[in-house]
Amino acid sequence: MGSSSPEREKGERQSEKATRVKKGLGWIEWLRGWLNVIFEMLFQRIAASHLQNPMPLPPVNNLTCIVTGSTSGIGREIARQLAESGAHVVMAVRNPKAAHELIQKWQTEWSGKGLPLNIEVMELNLLSLDSVARFAEAWNSRSGPLHVLINNAGIFSIGEPQKFSKDGHEEHMQVNHLAPALLSVLLLPSLIRGSPSRIINVNSVMHYVGFVDPEDMNVVMGKRKYTSLVGYSSSKLAQIMFSSVLQKQLPAESGINVVCVSPGIVQTNVVSSMNLSFLCIMYFFFRFAASYLLCRRGIFLELYKPHIVLYHISYLVPKKVGVATDPQVPEYCELLKADNWPTCAFISQDCRPTNPSEEAHNTETAYRLWEKTLEMIGLHSDVVERLTEGGEATCCYGNNEQE
Ligand SMILES: NC(=O)c1ccc[n+]([C@@H]2O[C@H](COP(=O)([O-])OP(=O)(O)OC[C@H]3O[C@@H](n4cnc5c(N)ncnc54)[C@H](OP(=O)(O)O)[C@@H]3O)[C@@H](O)[C@H]2O)c1
């Protein structure tokens, strides 16, 4: 056995480099990510000053929209205003009683202003993949169209220890990424019936500081220390990467577009749950703006009301015959697709198309994440192809349990 030649050593070094897996964000990426977050927190009002607030919606009669997590915060506002603009709204919620109470209140407030609001409630608990599969099956069995799916429900359990769903997944990953991914794929037959249609994922600027290891989506292997920030930011990045591959897999003829939006900082339970110590850290971080931030405990709470996100919706509802809506989104999505752009459309809090994080452009990771996600939610890797060709999905959750 002779000593290895320089060529062989060079080859080994190259293959070692090729197989070296990225373990996290580089410090420049990390710094840029935080600058994006800070910029949004401090300047969102200025950046979005060109928008009307509240944003009037165009009439959206004849559109059917499913809004997940519509019993509070952004989702509640989206559901109410879409319904007031004439859409058929399905509140997909884990607490149907609370949703029925809201509908009653909205109908009372709306009475005399037009036809009764067309809203219904369906139960959906994203902490259970079985519940997602049952929801999709119930909806698809109506054989009706779906025009807009708004994956809004999400959690950010700030400062809490790592928790797992009964499906065995880290809760942020399940609620913010895995369950919406399953819902989006299983609802494709209805979205095809409603084409042109779209899937809107309420994402977050926090994805800029996120990193996903497709082999360790639940952050359990000890490669990275789990914090709620890691859980939340990774889940939001995972959603963008999955959406990017989904958009690529959907043939143009399906007429379905996938969009991620960052709503900005909105006064909701997510933000209100920030604890005092977190606010103190933010104070020191932004001490140059202390006079503004220290006004009261809810430092960001006055920055924005949920109205802003409604602009996204008016901007994003699909163009239908007789409905004056903005055609820009399908055009933009088609442009990205034609350019073989690595990511799906990402709309920033000021309602302008923008680039998601550098890591979101990592197509190699995105495809590995796509495969891993499908495995975790019990779907075949060719599921999109099958569904868009009129076939059926086999899923190992719900009544579809076949594997
Ligand atoms: N607020 C912000 O500043 C901000 C910034 C960036 C991104 N976002 C994103 O915006 C989205 C909406 O958040 P929000 O600010 O409106 O928060 P929110 O007021 O806490 O609303 C979250 C909604 O998600 C629902 N939900 C939570 N877990 C669920 C589950 N297991 N199954 C079904 N529904 C579930 C909640 O249901 P219940 O009513 O039953 O609790 C609630 O309706 C989230 O995806 C969030 O990440 C928010």
The ligand as a MOL file (V3000), in Angstrom:
LIG
                    3D

  0  0  0     0  0            999 V3000
M  V30 BEGIN CTAB
M  V30 COUNTS 48 52 0 0 0
M  V30 BEGIN ATOM
M  V30 1 N -48.5720 39.0420 15.2680 0
M  V30 2 C -47.4580 39.2550 14.6500 0
M  V30 3 O -46.8000 40.2600 14.8790 0
M  V30 4 C -46.9530 38.2820 13.6320 0
M  V30 5 C -45.7510 38.5680 12.9910 0
M  V30 6 C -45.2930 37.6820 12.0210 0
M  V30 7 C -46.0220 36.5650 11.7150 0
M  V30 8 N -47.1770 36.3050 12.3760 0 CHG=1
M  V30 9 C -47.9040 35.0790 12.0020 0
M  V30 10 O -49.2570 35.3920 11.8060 0
M  V30 11 C -50.0560 34.2380 12.0340 0
M  V30 12 C -51.2310 34.5790 12.9220 0
M  V30 13 O -50.7420 34.9120 14.1910 0
M  V30 14 P -51.4300 36.0010 15.1330 0
M  V30 15 O -50.4060 37.0420 15.3580 0
M  V30 16 O -52.7550 36.3980 14.6210 0 CHG=-1
M  V30 17 O -51.5290 35.1400 16.4720 0
M  V30 18 P -52.7750 34.7080 17.3770 0
M  V30 19 O -53.6140 35.8890 17.7020 0
M  V30 20 O -52.1700 33.9390 18.4990 0
M  V30 21 O -53.5840 33.7430 16.4320 0
M  V30 22 C -53.1160 32.4840 16.1180 0
M  V30 23 C -54.2780 31.6540 15.6550 0
M  V30 24 O -53.7780 30.3450 15.3940 0
M  V30 25 C -54.6410 29.4160 16.0370 0
M  V30 26 N -53.9630 28.1880 16.4180 0
M  V30 27 C -52.9110 28.0360 17.2530 0
M  V30 28 N -52.6300 26.7320 17.3950 0
M  V30 29 C -53.5200 26.0470 16.6400 0
M  V30 30 C -53.7680 24.6850 16.3840 0
M  V30 31 N -53.0480 23.7380 16.9770 0
M  V30 32 N -54.7570 24.3470 15.5460 0
M  V30 33 C -55.5220 25.2760 14.9560 0
M  V30 34 N -55.3630 26.5890 15.1720 0
M  V30 35 C -54.3710 26.9760 16.0050 0
M  V30 36 C -55.1300 30.1230 17.2740 0
M  V30 37 O -56.3070 29.5000 17.7390 0
M  V30 38 P -56.9830 29.8850 19.1510 0
M  V30 39 O -57.7490 31.1480 18.8810 0
M  V30 40 O -57.8550 28.7180 19.4450 0
M  V30 41 O -55.8600 30.0760 20.1260 0
M  V30 42 C -55.3650 31.5130 16.7370 0
M  V30 43 O -56.6250 31.6150 16.1440 0
M  V30 44 C -49.1280 33.1940 12.6320 0
M  V30 45 O -48.7760 32.2700 11.6420 0
M  V30 46 C -47.9300 34.0060 13.0690 0
M  V30 47 O -46.7520 33.2560 13.0710 0
M  V30 48 C -47.6670 37.1350 13.3250 0
M  V30 END ATOM
M  V30 BEGIN BOND
M  V30 1 1 1 2
M  V30 2 2 2 3
M  V30 3 1 2 4
M  V30 4 1 4 5
M  V30 5 2 4 48
M  V30 6 2 5 6
M  V30 7 1 6 7
M  V30 8 2 7 8
M  V30 9 1 8 9
M  V30 10 1 8 48
M  V30 11 1 9 10
M  V30 12 1 9 46
M  V30 13 1 10 11
M  V30 14 1 11 12
M  V30 15 1 11 44
M  V30 16 1 12 13
M  V30 17 1 13 14
M  V30 18 2 14 15
M  V30 19 1 14 16
M  V30 20 1 14 17
M  V30 21 1 17 18
M  V30 22 2 18 19
M  V30 23 1 18 20
M  V30 24 1 18 21
M  V30 25 1 21 22
M  V30 26 1 22 23
M  V30 27 1 23 24
M  V30 28 1 23 42
M  V30 29 1 24 25
M  V30 30 1 25 26
M  V30 31 1 25 36
M  V30 32 1 26 27
M  V30 33 1 26 35
M  V30 34 2 27 28
M  V30 35 1 28 29
M  V30 36 1 29 30
M  V30 37 2 29 35
M  V30 38 1 30 31
M  V30 39 2 30 32
M  V30 40 1 32 33
M  V30 41 2 33 34
M  V30 42 1 34 35
M  V30 43 1 36 37
M  V30 44 1 36 42
M  V30 45 1 37 38
M  V30 46 2 38 39
M  V30 47 1 38 40
M  V30 48 1 38 41
M  V30 49 1 42 43
M  V30 50 1 44 45
M  V30 51 1 44 46
M  V30 52 1 46 47
M  V30 END BOND
M  V30 END CTAB
M  END
